[in-house]
Amino acid sequence: MDTTRTIRIGARTSPMSLAQVAQVTSDLRDRYPDAQVELVPFTAAGDLEPGRQAELHDKGAFTGEIEQALLTGVCDMAVHCMKDVAGFPLNVPGTVFAAHPARADIRDALIHPGGLTLDQLPPGTRVGTSAVRRIAQLAASHPHLELVPSRGTANLRLAALKAGKVDALVLAASGLERIGEQHHISEVLSVEQMCPPLGAAVLGLQCRADDPEMIALLAPLGDRLTTREITAERAVLNLLRGHCNSPIAGYARAFKDGRLALRAMVFTPDGATVLTASRTSDHLTPQALGEDVAEALIRDGARDLIDAIAR
């Protein structure tokens, strides 16, 4: 294994993505002091398109160009936030996820300039979000709020809040911490208040399947418990075959004693119907556990619910 090789990292140029790359670069340099690490920057379609996130139709808007560059040898690896990676197929042909570093905080956070909590927001408060998962849950739990389309990078959303285009925001707590904006948080929402997306706060280090040296270099950066969690969560996504307008949420918890717990939810866009399935196992593989939970949701009608939602 050549620990002195140049490692070219393909990544989006958003502040969030660059913060994630900085973390991975630091980990690589700590482990391989003689390696050269270079950034190959990309501006993803998902960072350019205006309007609702759901209207992009394809999670590939955030990852597709980088994956193509990886396959053609323009870069050696990519750093993705796994919530932005489509669940079907589990791996883009010719690529693998060689490592998943330790997971950060999976919870969402409310930002309100006056410091109010979610339950304190008065009727008509304009809450900026375009995530269909958040919209469905807020519509069900806080129907008195006005949900305003707001997408783009976290920095752009914070600027919209400052400009008075919205009164509050809901953003990922871990993302705000990564870009040094966690001081804006007025309340960190529990997973009961706001169930996170499958893959939340997990980074995926992707490389070519035919590059065993890079796979070996990246593997030590992975965290065993996080890898078990993301494997179970992506098995749910893979079986449900949801699209970007499908409000799907959930999370897994891996324990050091071998137990793995998984909860997943499917909503109608208005939050009026909620399907939930959960299971804890100490013997099923993460993949099998994820499939078991997804099959329970499908038995309860998740397939019909997802197929009824316009793409």
LUMMAR-244662 format. One record per residue (C-alpha): y, x, z negated; residue number from 1. Coordinates in pm, 1 decimal, m for minus. Example, Ala and Ser with C-alpha at 12.3 -4.5 7.8 and 13.67 -1.06 7.14 Angstrom:
2
{r {m450.0, 1230.0, m780.0}, 1}
{r {m106.0, 1367.0, m714.0}, 2}
***
This chain:
311
{r {0.0, 0.0, 0.0}, 1}
{r {331.5, 149.8, 113.4}, 2}
{r {577.1, 93.9, m173.5}, 3}
{r {854.4, 275.0, 16.9}, 4}
{r {868.0, 39.5, 316.1}, 5}
{r {1180.4, m154.9, 403.7}, 6}
{r {1148.0, m519.2, 300.2}, 7}
{r {1361.1, m753.1, 509.7}, 8}
{r {1424.7, m1083.3, 331.4}, 9}
{r {1518.4, m1386.4, 539.2}, 10}
{r {1729.5, m1636.5, 347.1}, 11}
{r {2001.7, m1897.1, 378.8}, 12}
{r {2360.0, m1784.1, 319.3}, 13}
{r {2446.1, m2056.2, 69.3}, 14}
{r {2553.0, m1925.3, m273.4}, 15}
{r {2239.6, m2078.7, m425.0}, 16}
{r {2007.7, m1907.9, m180.2}, 17}
{r {2184.2, m1574.9, m218.3}, 18}
{r {2148.0, m1600.5, m596.2}, 19}
{r {1776.1, m1662.6, m554.1}, 20}
{r {1744.8, m1363.2, m321.1}, 21}
{r {1934.7, m1147.4, m570.6}, 22}
{r {1678.7, m1238.6, m837.0}, 23}
{r {1385.1, m1152.6, m610.8}, 24}
{r {1554.1, m832.5, m491.4}, 25}
{r {1599.7, m721.4, m851.2}, 26}
{r {1234.0, m791.4, m925.6}, 27}
{r {1125.4, m595.6, m618.3}, 28}
{r {1342.1, m295.6, m703.9}, 29}
{r {1222.8, m295.3, m1062.9}, 30}
{r {861.0, m280.8, m947.1}, 31}
{r {909.9, m64.5, m637.1}, 32}
{r {1207.0, 170.6, m697.7}, 33}
{r {1153.8, 352.3, m366.8}, 34}
{r {1148.9, 40.9, m150.2}, 35}
{r {1447.1, m51.7, 64.2}, 36}
{r {1543.0, m420.8, 50.5}, 37}
{r {1758.9, m576.0, 322.0}, 38}
{r {1893.6, m929.3, 363.9}, 39}
{r {1849.7, m1104.6, 698.8}, 40}
{r {2096.0, m1396.9, 670.3}, 41}
{r {2058.8, m1742.6, 824.9}, 42}
{r {2278.3, m2051.2, 815.2}, 43}
{r {2032.7, m2340.0, 795.4}, 44}
{r {2089.1, m2667.0, 980.2}, 45}
{r {2059.8, m2841.2, 644.7}, 46}
{r {2370.5, m2657.0, 526.4}, 47}
{r {2570.4, m2757.5, 833.6}, 48}
{r {2489.0, m3124.0, 892.2}, 49}
{r {2735.0, m3368.4, 737.5}, 50}
{r {2636.3, m3695.5, 576.1}, 51}
{r {2335.6, m3796.8, 375.6}, 52}
{r {2058.7, m3548.9, 310.4}, 53}
{r {1807.5, m3816.8, 402.6}, 54}
{r {1957.1, m3845.2, 750.5}, 55}
{r {1844.5, m3490.6, 830.3}, 56}
{r {1493.8, m3641.3, 860.7}, 57}
{r {1319.1, m3306.4, 820.2}, 58}
{r {1291.3, m3056.1, 540.1}, 59}
{r {1259.0, m2799.1, 816.0}, 60}
{r {1636.2, m2827.7, 844.5}, 61}
{r {1644.8, m2593.6, 546.4}, 62}
{r {1350.2, m2364.7, 623.0}, 63}
{r {1246.9, m2386.7, 988.6}, 64}
{r {1466.3, m2115.7, 1143.5}, 65}
{r {1372.4, m1865.7, 874.6}, 66}
{r {1002.4, m1938.7, 915.8}, 67}
{r {1031.5, m1883.0, 1290.6}, 68}
{r {1207.7, m1550.6, 1228.3}, 69}
{r {927.4, m1456.5, 992.4}, 70}
{r {661.2, m1531.1, 1252.2}, 71}
{r {843.7, m1331.1, 1521.7}, 72}
{r {892.0, m1028.7, 1296.7}, 73}
{r {1269.6, m1056.7, 1251.2}, 74}
{r {1211.5, m1052.5, 875.3}, 75}
{r {916.7, m959.4, 652.5}, 76}
{r {943.6, m1229.4, 389.3}, 77}
{r {1140.9, m1540.9, 302.5}, 78}
{r {1261.7, m1685.6, m25.2}, 79}
{r {1248.2, m2064.5, m41.6}, 80}
{r {1315.8, m2322.9, m309.3}, 81}
{r {986.9, m2510.7, m295.7}, 82}
{r {1148.3, m2852.4, m325.9}, 83}
{r {1292.3, m2787.1, 22.7}, 84}
{r {954.5, m2701.4, 176.5}, 85}
{r {762.9, m2980.9, 348.9}, 86}
{r {427.8, m3067.4, 193.0}, 87}
{r {247.3, m3115.0, 522.8}, 88}
{r {117.3, m2878.8, 633.0}, 89}
{r {86.5, m2688.2, 306.9}, 90}
{r {152.0, m2364.4, 495.8}, 91}
{r {319.0, m2315.6, 831.2}, 92}
{r {41.3, m2172.4, 1052.1}, 93}
{r {51.0, m1795.1, 1037.3}, 94}
{r {226.8, m1781.2, 699.6}, 95}
{r {129.4, m1779.8, 332.4}, 96}
{r {310.1, m1809.7, 3.5}, 97}
{r {219.3, m1476.6, m153.8}, 98}
{r {383.0, m1543.7, m490.9}, 99}
{r {570.1, m1797.3, m701.4}, 100}
{r {783.2, m1633.3, m973.9}, 101}
{r {814.4, m1801.0, m1313.3}, 102}
{r {962.3, m2148.0, m1291.9}, 103}
{r {1314.6, m2224.4, m1412.7}, 104}
{r {1441.4, m2548.4, m1572.5}, 105}
{r {1313.0, m2847.6, m1371.9}, 106}
{r {1566.4, m3096.0, m1511.6}, 107}
{r {1871.3, m3247.8, m1345.3}, 108}
{r {2213.5, m3232.0, m1503.1}, 109}
{r {2514.8, m3462.8, m1509.7}, 110}
{r {2859.4, m3320.1, m1448.9}, 111}
{r {3149.2, m3532.3, m1567.7}, 112}
{r {3494.8, m3377.9, m1613.6}, 113}
{r {3550.3, m3584.4, m1927.8}, 114}
{r {3222.0, m3477.6, m2081.9}, 115}
{r {3061.6, m3822.8, m2074.9}, 116}
{r {2685.3, m3864.3, m2078.2}, 117}
{r {2501.4, m4074.6, m1821.9}, 118}
{r {2476.6, m4372.2, m2056.9}, 119}
{r {2849.8, m4349.6, m2132.2}, 120}
{r {2965.2, m4377.6, m1771.4}, 121}
{r {3163.2, m4700.1, m1723.5}, 122}
{r {3094.0, m4953.0, m1447.4}, 123}
{r {3213.8, m4840.7, m1106.7}, 124}
{r {3190.8, m4469.4, m1181.8}, 125}
{r {3141.1, m4291.0, m849.2}, 126}
{r {2840.5, m4061.9, m886.6}, 127}
{r {2790.3, m3819.3, m601.4}, 128}
{r {2434.4, m3766.7, m479.1}, 129}
{r {2241.0, m3804.8, m156.1}, 130}
{r {1892.7, m3735.2, m290.3}, 131}
{r {1689.2, m4050.5, m231.4}, 132}
{r {1487.4, m3970.7, m545.3}, 133}
{r {1801.3, m3972.9, m761.6}, 134}
{r {1946.3, m4279.9, m590.5}, 135}
{r {1631.3, m4483.6, m654.4}, 136}
{r {1618.2, m4387.9, m1021.8}, 137}
{r {1990.3, m4437.2, m1087.3}, 138}
{r {1988.5, m4771.6, m904.8}, 139}
{r {1714.1, m4887.9, m1138.3}, 140}
{r {1841.7, m4743.5, m1465.4}, 141}
{r {2220.1, m4765.6, m1416.0}, 142}
{r {2291.8, m5035.1, m1153.3}, 143}
{r {2657.6, m5054.7, m1260.2}, 144}
{r {2730.7, m4710.9, m1113.3}, 145}
{r {2855.4, m4656.9, m756.2}, 146}
{r {2638.5, m4400.2, m578.1}, 147}
{r {2842.4, m4201.5, m326.5}, 148}
{r {2685.2, m3986.7, m50.7}, 149}
{r {2746.9, m3624.8, m141.6}, 150}
{r {2556.1, m3330.4, 4.3}, 151}
{r {2600.6, m2970.9, 102.6}, 152}
{r {2583.8, m2671.6, m127.6}, 153}
{r {2638.6, m2714.6, m499.7}, 154}
{r {2972.6, m2536.0, m462.4}, 155}
{r {3087.9, m2787.7, m201.2}, 156}
{r {2985.4, m3076.4, m423.7}, 157}
{r {3172.7, m2926.2, m717.3}, 158}
{r {3477.2, m2894.0, m491.8}, 159}
{r {3444.9, m3262.4, m397.0}, 160}
{r {3440.3, m3352.6, m766.5}, 161}
{r {3747.9, m3141.4, m832.1}, 162}
{r {3923.8, m3307.0, m537.2}, 163}
{r {3854.7, m3651.6, m684.7}, 164}
{r {3620.4, m3768.8, m410.0}, 165}
{r {3365.6, m3858.6, m677.8}, 166}
{r {3388.1, m3906.0, m1054.0}, 167}
{r {3062.6, m3736.1, m1148.7}, 168}
{r {2773.8, m3543.9, m997.9}, 169}
{r {2402.2, m3508.3, m1059.8}, 170}
{r {2272.5, m3160.5, m970.2}, 171}
{r {1978.5, m2939.5, m1060.2}, 172}
{r {2034.8, m2763.9, m1392.0}, 173}
{r {1858.6, m2447.6, m1275.9}, 174}
{r {2069.6, m2430.2, m960.5}, 175}
{r {2391.6, m2451.8, m1156.6}, 176}
{r {2271.3, m2173.2, m1382.6}, 177}
{r {2176.0, m1953.7, m1086.7}, 178}
{r {2527.7, m1970.8, m941.4}, 179}
{r {2697.3, m1935.5, m1280.0}, 180}
{r {2838.4, m2288.8, m1293.2}, 181}
{r {2635.5, m2424.1, m1586.4}, 182}
{r {2952.8, m2457.4, m1795.9}, 183}
{r {3032.9, m2773.5, m1595.8}, 184}
{r {2727.7, m2957.2, m1732.8}, 185}
{r {2809.2, m3249.9, m1960.9}, 186}
{r {2447.1, m3357.6, m2011.4}, 187}
{r {2106.3, m3219.6, m1918.3}, 188}
{r {1893.5, m3519.8, m1826.7}, 189}
{r {1541.7, m3547.9, m1962.3}, 190}
{r {1254.0, m3588.6, m1716.6}, 191}
{r {1222.5, m3944.0, m1850.9}, 192}
{r {1581.8, m4015.9, m1750.1}, 193}
{r {1553.6, m3846.4, m1412.3}, 194}
{r {1213.7, m3739.1, m1282.9}, 195}
{r {1257.4, m3417.2, m1080.1}, 196}
{r {1137.1, m3355.3, m725.2}, 197}
{r {794.7, m3203.6, m676.0}, 198}
{r {855.3, m2830.5, m644.4}, 199}
{r {1172.0, m2831.1, m853.6}, 200}
{r {1295.2, m2491.3, m976.5}, 201}
{r {1007.4, m2300.1, m814.2}, 202}
{r {1072.1, m2017.6, m569.7}, 203}
{r {820.0, m1941.8, m295.9}, 204}
{r {787.8, m1591.7, m153.2}, 205}
{r {657.7, m1647.2, 197.3}, 206}
{r {527.0, m1385.2, 438.6}, 207}
{r {302.7, m1357.0, 743.2}, 208}
{r {m64.9, m1415.5, 686.9}, 209}
{r {m144.9, m1107.4, 896.5}, 210}
{r {63.1, m874.8, 675.9}, 211}
{r {m177.6, m786.1, 390.8}, 212}
{r {48.2, m506.7, 270.8}, 213}
{r {339.3, m745.2, 213.6}, 214}
{r {107.0, m995.2, 45.9}, 215}
{r {m6.0, m718.5, m191.1}, 216}
{r {353.0, m612.0, m260.6}, 217}
{r {464.9, m965.9, m345.4}, 218}
{r {161.8, m1083.7, m542.4}, 219}
{r {262.1, m910.0, m871.5}, 220}
{r {590.8, m1105.1, m872.0}, 221}
{r {400.1, m1430.8, m914.2}, 222}
{r {351.2, m1624.8, m1236.0}, 223}
{r {3.9, m1770.5, m1295.1}, 224}
{r {112.8, m2089.6, m1472.6}, 225}
{r {385.6, m2163.5, m1219.0}, 226}
{r {139.6, m2112.1, m934.2}, 227}
{r {m98.6, m2364.6, m1089.7}, 228}
{r {184.4, m2616.5, m1127.9}, 229}
{r {319.8, m2585.2, m775.3}, 230}
{r {m30.3, m2599.8, m625.2}, 231}
{r {m94.4, m2934.3, m796.2}, 232}
{r {246.7, m3072.7, m701.6}, 233}
{r {217.7, m2977.3, m337.1}, 234}
{r {m128.9, m3132.5, m319.7}, 235}
{r {40.3, m3462.8, m408.1}, 236}
{r {299.8, m3418.5, m133.9}, 237}
{r {34.8, m3320.0, 116.3}, 238}
{r {m176.0, m3629.6, 57.9}, 239}
{r {112.1, m3877.7, 32.5}, 240}
{r {261.1, m3759.6, 365.1}, 241}
{r {606.7, m3866.2, 255.1}, 242}
{r {915.9, m3813.4, 468.6}, 243}
{r {1272.2, m3728.5, 370.9}, 244}
{r {1362.2, m4092.3, 304.9}, 245}
{r {1066.3, m4134.4, 68.2}, 246}
{r {1172.1, m4134.7, m298.6}, 247}
{r {892.5, m3924.7, m449.0}, 248}
{r {916.6, m3737.7, m776.8}, 249}
{r {694.1, m3562.1, m1024.8}, 250}
{r {606.6, m3243.8, m1206.5}, 251}
{r {311.6, m3052.3, m1343.6}, 252}
{r {276.2, m2862.6, m1671.7}, 253}
{r {27.7, m2576.7, m1697.9}, 254}
{r {m79.7, m2462.5, m2043.3}, 255}
{r {m213.9, m2124.2, m2147.7}, 256}
{r {m536.6, m2284.3, m2273.9}, 257}
{r {m624.4, m2392.5, m1918.6}, 258}
{r {m507.9, m2753.8, m1934.6}, 259}
{r {m295.9, m2884.8, m1649.2}, 260}
{r {m95.1, m3207.4, m1670.0}, 261}
{r {54.3, m3382.0, m1368.7}, 262}
{r {277.5, m3686.6, m1330.6}, 263}
{r {396.2, m3826.1, m998.6}, 264}
{r {606.0, m4126.4, m899.3}, 265}
{r {686.0, m4315.7, m580.2}, 266}
{r {981.4, m4556.6, m563.4}, 267}
{r {1130.1, m4805.5, m326.2}, 268}
{r {1476.3, m4682.2, m219.0}, 269}
{r {1646.4, m4935.3, m446.8}, 270}
{r {1431.2, m4839.9, m743.4}, 271}
{r {1301.7, m5196.8, m781.2}, 272}
{r {938.6, m5086.2, m744.9}, 273}
{r {803.1, m4780.3, m922.3}, 274}
{r {448.3, m4649.8, m893.1}, 275}
{r {338.2, m4391.6, m1148.4}, 276}
{r {20.2, m4190.3, m1191.2}, 277}
{r {m57.0, m3912.2, m1436.3}, 278}
{r {m355.0, m3710.6, m1550.4}, 279}
{r {m437.1, m3410.2, m1766.2}, 280}
{r {m744.1, m3198.3, m1699.6}, 281}
{r {m898.8, m2876.7, m1827.8}, 282}
{r {m1163.1, m2848.3, m1555.4}, 283}
{r {m1019.8, m2969.7, m1224.0}, 284}
{r {m857.3, m2715.7, m994.6}, 285}
{r {m481.5, m2765.8, m941.9}, 286}
{r {m551.2, m2880.9, m586.4}, 287}
{r {m811.6, m3134.1, m701.6}, 288}
{r {m586.3, m3263.4, m979.4}, 289}
{r {m300.2, m3315.3, m734.6}, 290}
{r {m524.6, m3499.4, m493.1}, 291}
{r {m661.1, m3714.3, m775.8}, 292}
{r {m310.7, m3822.0, m880.9}, 293}
{r {m204.1, m3884.2, m519.0}, 294}
{r {m514.0, m4096.8, m455.4}, 295}
{r {m431.3, m4305.3, m763.6}, 296}
{r {m83.3, m4369.7, m622.5}, 297}
{r {m228.5, m4459.9, m284.6}, 298}
{r {m469.1, m4707.2, m448.1}, 299}
{r {m166.5, m4870.1, m612.6}, 300}
{r {10.7, m4911.1, m278.5}, 301}
{r {204.5, m4588.9, m226.9}, 302}
{r {96.2, m4558.0, 136.1}, 303}
{r {227.3, m4904.4, 223.5}, 304}
{r {546.4, m4839.8, 28.0}, 305}
{r {613.8, m4507.9, 204.8}, 306}
{r {528.8, m4645.1, 549.8}, 307}
{r {769.0, m4935.2, 496.7}, 308}
{r {1064.4, m4701.6, 445.3}, 309}
{r {1254.0, m4619.9, 763.3}, 310}
{r {1254.9, m4252.8, 858.1}, 311}
***
